[in-house]
Amino acid sequence: MSNKKPLSIIKIGGNIIDDATELANFLADFSKIDGNKILVHGGGKSATKMAKSIGLVPQMIEGRRITDQPMLDVVVMIYAGEINKNIVAQLQANNTNAMGFSGADGNLIQSTKRNHPTIDYGFVGDVKKINTPLLQTLISNGIVPVFCAITHDKNGQLLNTNADTIASELAIAASEVFEVTLNYCFEKAGVLTDVEDENSVIQQINSELYAQLKKEGAIHSGMIPKLDNCFNSLSKGVQKIRIGHHKMLKDNNAICTSIEL
Amino acid sequence: MSNKKPLSIIKIGGNIIDDATELANFLADFSKIDGNKILVHGGGKSATKMAKSIGLVPQMIEGRRITDQPMLDVVVMIYAGEINKNIVAQLQANNTNAMGFSGADGNLIQSTKRNHPTIDYGFVGDVKKINTPLLQTLISNGIVPVFCAITHDKNGQLLNTNADTIASELAIAASEVFEVTLNYCFEKAGVLTDVEDENSVIQQINSELYAQLKKEGAIHSGMIPKLDNCFNSLSKGVQKIRIGHHKMLKDNNAICTSIEL
């Protein structure tokens, strides 16, 4: 038996953030989760909406969105400003002592500007290092960290960073000192073998079954990098990962996908 | 002799924030200040610029700016997002372990929506309570808090709040546990008896001289609420207040206005 204390890391995306009622319900449920916890949130549609309203045209190269300087300014103000602070204020109203962070705050998440051989992604960061001792200090003081998807390079540059990756990197780093359960909340009940059928949730998946389902083509292409990422996190010390609708957080009997090695 | 540890609180406004070179110089100097410190920053012109670019018309009642919901969204994203996170990232590059906060984060600054008999200021907050124990915990862990001028009411509402007031309320609260020096940095060398003459700095002012200068009309009208606020802070435990150009922070011989009871 591990004598590490449990820590729940929950990642939410646009489907929750873009719907005020859904977000309020989620935050009320999140507040009721016992013990140590961290929230990681993605962006949602408001950054795109803001970018359009100030006349920015999305920069795409080979189908990938590029974060140029004006777009970086927008994501920083929306993710770290509007979304993060509204979530923190609502959690405080639910008596959860939330504190909102970008990776620059307390140097909690340092990243490196992506260096791709053919595509210049602009101001996009790949996570390099988590400040685990400070994270542990905050948590042991009753703080509930709320991370947005912005990091920094420790040379003064903020960087747009994938929220799923932030959640998994936090989970891996925190697993040194906590027994970590990582929860990815999205609009579906879990990983489906048939995207059209909500009843086709794979309730348990391990590396063996994953290899088999990939071979059979039963796992949806967009789900493959997500699951690869999950198995990578598990191999690096994360105890358990769940993917599903956020009702899995309050209802232990809710159907979702549990992932183990 | 007090056995409290010293704490410097520094407030900067738009004149520094709006000028990238000036801001970089200030942040490099700020990083060199020894010991415990807190930075409080105002807004600058970018909130007004953003408001205009998305088509907002400033709401004014009796000459006072009103923070309606769309304007609140703008100040939250600019102050707590763009400005705060860029300052934090630059301080981290200067090896200062900065952490950026609104008042909602960690419930550090709780305020009350202003209730004025004749003017509805909108989402404007007056500071009610500082979470001094948490502030002390953060500082004792080597964190340099960086506050933007946004607070919350603990019921989920973010509120636009005067940065000078945030600085003075933090100074008063922190003076319970620290020996606090509060520094207001602005574009002038100090409080001037002649606004047109930079050489007319009042280098020392106490409550007696202040009463006399007000009587003589030598103190500029806009300076009166600022100085009233200073004397109030001093009467509530703040050790020392200085007003002047930020060069006073690195050069002990720089001319500035020192205020004592």
Interface residues (C-beta under 8 A of the other chain):
Chain A: M50 S53 I54 G55 D73 V76 M77 I78 Y79 A80 G81 E82 N84 K85 N86 V88 A89 Q90 Q92 A93 N97 A98 M99 G100 F101 S102 A104 D105 G106 N107 L134 T137 N141 I143 I150 H152 K154 N155 G156 Q157 L158
Chain B: M50 S53 I54 G55 D73 V76 M77 I78 Y79 A80 G81 E82 N84 K85 N86 V88 A89 Q90 Q92 A93 N97 A98 M99 G100 F101 S102 A104 D105 G106 N107 L134 T137 N141 I143 I150 H152 K154 N155 G156 Q157 L158
